[in-house]
Amino acid sequence: MSSPPMLLRLGRRAAPSLIGRCRSAGTDALFGVRPAVLRRFIVDTSYSAHFMDFKGSSIPSSMKKLVVTKLSQDFREAVSVRTVAVPTPGDAELLVRNRFVGINASDINYSAGRYDPSVKPPFDAGFEGIGEVVGLGLSASSRYTVGDVVAYFGSGGAFAEYTVVPAKESVPVPSVKPEFLTLLVSGTTAYIAMKRLGNLAKGETVLVTAAAGGTGQFAVQFAKQAGCHVIGTCSSDEKAGFLKSIGCDRPINYSTEDLAKTLRKEYPQGIDVVYESVGGSVLELAVNSLANKGRLIVIGFISGYKTAAGITPFNGGMLPVKLLQKSASMRGFFLPHFIEDYKEALRSMMQMFAKGELVCEVDCGDMAQEGRFVGLESVFRAVDYMYAGRNLGKVVVDVAPPTVGDSKL
C-alpha cells in the first residue's frame, strides 16, 4: 500500500472515529454479520481491570517485537528485534495474539521519521494486524470477549507477536483470514478515492499504476464495476494475467512494453482518470496523458520512499499550463481526511467479499526465493520483497502459524 498509514499526528486523534462501533448484543454492528468464532471462558479473573486467557492461549511471559531504534529509510538499518514482556491491556483495550501482519510501502516512511518528526526512537513498528483476542480490559469486555477475532490498524506496534489495541480501533471479523487486512487501508483508499475524487462515469478510460499491488488491485476492480475501460501497469506477464482475471482490459507490462508509446498509440484521446502511486517519471507521464477534463489522483509515490529525500524529483514547471489546457485536475488523497466515508466503504467491501464479488489478493511470499514469510523476523524479507516489485497483491507475514487442533485459525 502506498497510501500513507492512518495514524500520523492527525490520525492519532482521528482513528477511534474511523472504526466506530464494534459488536452489540453479539452482532457485528459494523458489517451486519455474526462472526463464527469459538468463545472460551475467561479462566483468570484475578485482576479487577482486565481479563487474561492464560490457559486457553498459552500466553508466554515474553514476546518478540520490531522496534525502530534509528531513523533511516533503510528498514533493516532502522529496525531491530527486541524481546520484551507481553503487555497487559488497559481498561478499554484488547490484547491481540497476532496471526498475520500487513506490509505497507509506508513502513519505510515511518521508520525514517517522515510522518511525525517529534517522535524519536525507540518506537514500535507496523500498522496492520489480525488475530485473536487473548486478553481485554473491563470496559472492552462489554463489546468483546476472549476468543474473538479482530483486525486492526494504528500508529505502530503491529509488528509483534502480541499487540495491545484500543477496542474502538478494532474491527471484528468472521475468521483469521489475511484477506481482511487488504481492506483496512489499501481497499478503503481505492474505494473512497475512486468514488470521491475519480467521479467515475460509464465508458471512461481509467489508468491504474502499480495495478497488481495492494491498493492497485482494488482500484482496477472498482473502476471496472463502474463500467470503465481499465488500463493497468505491471512488471511481469504473471501480473498481467492476474490483472486480466480481475477485469483489467489492457494490462501493460512495462518491462516488455514502452508505456508512453503504448498510451499514445492506443489511447490518443487521453486518459479520463489516473490512480497513481509510483511518482517520478510515471507521474509526469500520467499528467501528459490526461484527456480533456481528466482527473489525476495521487495516492503515493513509492519510487522515492527509499531515497534520502523520500520523493522522486518531479518536473512540474509546466503543470499549471498542462492542467489549464485540458481543464484537467490533479488531487492528492490521504485517507484520514475522508474519515466520514470510512465506515460505508469498509462495510460495502466486506459485503462484496462475502458475496464473492471482490478479489482480495494476498502475497505471503510462497514464491519468494527463501520461501513463505513466516515468523516475525521475516518482516524484513517481506519489506525487501515488496520494494523489489515482486509482490502480486498485498504483502502479508504469517507471524504465528496455527498449532494442531486450533480450529479458528
TARAKA-V47898 format. One record per backbone hydrogen bond with DSSP energy under -1.0 kcal/mol. CO is the residue of the C=O (numbers start at 1). NH is the residue of the N-H. Records with the same first field share a line. If there is no record, write none. Layout:
BEGIN
CO=NH, NH
END
This chain:
BEGIN
1=105
6=8
8=12
10=13, 14
11=15
14=17
15=18, 19
16=20
22=29
24=27
27=24
28=32
33=28
35=37
44=52
49=138
51=136
52=54
53=57
54=58
61=86
63=84
64=161
65=82
66=125
67=80
68=123
74=78
75=79
78=69, 70
80=67
82=65
84=63
90=93
91=140
92=167
93=137
94=165
95=134, 135
96=163
97=132
99=399, 400
100=130
101=397
104=107
105=108
106=110
107=111
108=112
109=114
110=113
111=72
116=119
123=68
125=159
126=158
127=154
128=102
129=152
130=99, 100
131=150
132=97
133=147
134=53
135=95
136=51
137=141
139=142
140=143, 144
145=148
146=40
148=133
149=173
150=131
151=171
152=129
158=160
159=66
161=98
163=96
165=94
166=169
167=170
171=151
175=177
177=180
178=181
180=183
182=187
183=188
185=189
186=190
187=191
188=192
189=193
190=194
191=195
192=196
193=197, 198
201=204
204=229
205=272, 273
206=231
207=275
208=233
210=213
212=393
213=217
215=219
216=220
217=221
218=222
219=223
220=224
221=225
222=226
223=228
224=227
227=203
229=206
230=250
231=208
232=252
233=211
234=254
236=240
237=241
238=242
239=243
240=244
241=245
242=246
243=248
244=247
250=232
252=234, 254
253=256, 257
258=262
259=263
260=264
261=265
262=266
263=267
267=270
271=291
272=295
273=207
274=297
275=209
276=299
277=302
278=303
279=282
280=284
281=285
282=286
283=287
284=288
285=289
287=290
289=271
291=294
294=329
295=274
296=331
297=276
298=333
301=304
304=307
314=316
316=319
318=322
319=323
320=324
321=325
323=328
324=327
326=293
329=296
331=298
334=337
335=338
338=341
341=345
342=346
343=347
344=348
345=349
346=350
347=351
348=352
349=353
350=354
351=355
352=357
353=356
361=394
363=396
364=373
365=368
368=371
372=374
373=398
375=378
376=379
377=380
378=382
379=383
380=384
381=385
382=386
383=387
384=388
385=390
386=389
394=363
395=103
397=101, 399
398=375
403=406
405=407
END
